[in-house]
């Protein structure tokens, strides 16, 4: 069987899958729509940029850690977005 996919294409597919998984993880069980938007738009992009690996293998792990912290903050405080920034 011939190999039709080059390494760059496979890494691109892998990265897209990891981004989608991390996006789902980072907002899991978060109720506040403003916080969900902030986590996906700002925090997840920062995680992706900060991951030193070429295939971004740590973004899912980091998204889970941030999600845990955000859930605890949301449960403990009924404050506005100022508390999350």
C-alpha positions in Angstrom: 0.0 0.0 0.0 1.3 3.4 -1.0 1.6 6.2 1.6 -0.5 9.0 0.3 -0.1 11.3 3.3 3.0 13.3 4.0 4.2 14.0 7.5 3.1 17.7 7.4 -0.5 16.7 6.5 -0.7 14.1 9.3 0.7 16.6 11.8 -1.9 19.1 10.7 -4.7 16.7 11.2 -3.4 15.7 14.6 -3.1 19.3 15.6 -6.7 20.1 14.5 -8.0 17.1 16.5 -6.1 18.2 19.6 -7.4 21.7 19.3 -11.0 20.5 19.1 -10.5 18.1 22.0 -8.9 20.9 24.1 -11.7 23.3 23.2 -14.3 20.8 24.4 -12.3 20.1 27.6 -11.7 23.7 28.6 -15.4 24.6 28.7 -16.7 21.3 30.1 -19.2 22.0 33.0 -18.7 25.8 32.7 -22.1 27.5 32.9 -21.2 31.2 32.4 -21.3 32.1 28.7 -18.8 35.0 29.1 -16.3 32.7 30.9 -16.7 30.0 28.2 -16.0 32.5 25.5 -13.0 33.9 27.3 -11.6 30.4 27.9 -11.9 29.4 24.3 -10.9 32.7 22.6 -8.1 33.9 24.9 -6.8 31.2 27.2 -6.9 28.3 24.7 -5.0 30.4 22.2 -2.4 31.2 24.8 -2.0 27.5 25.7 -1.5 26.6 22.0 1.1 29.3 21.5 2.9 28.3 24.7 3.1 24.6 23.9 6.8 24.0 22.9 6.2 20.7 21.1 5.8 20.8 17.3 2.7 18.6 17.4 1.1 20.4 20.4 0.8 17.3 22.5 0.4 19.3 25.8 -2.6 21.4 24.9 -5.2 18.9 26.1 -3.4 18.4 29.4 -3.2 22.2 29.9 -6.9 22.7 28.9 -7.9 20.1 31.6 -5.9 21.9 34.3 -7.3 25.3 33.4 -10.9 23.9 33.2 -10.5 22.4 36.7 -9.4 25.8 38.0 -12.2 27.7 36.2 -14.8 25.3 37.5 -13.6 25.7 41.1 -13.6 29.4 40.7 -17.1 29.4 39.2 -18.4 27.2 42.1 -16.7 29.2 44.8 -17.6 32.7 43.6 -20.7 34.2 42.1 -18.6 37.2 41.1 -18.4 38.8 37.6 -15.6 38.3 35.0 -13.3 40.6 37.0 -12.6 37.6 39.3 -11.4 35.5 36.3 -9.1 37.9 34.7 
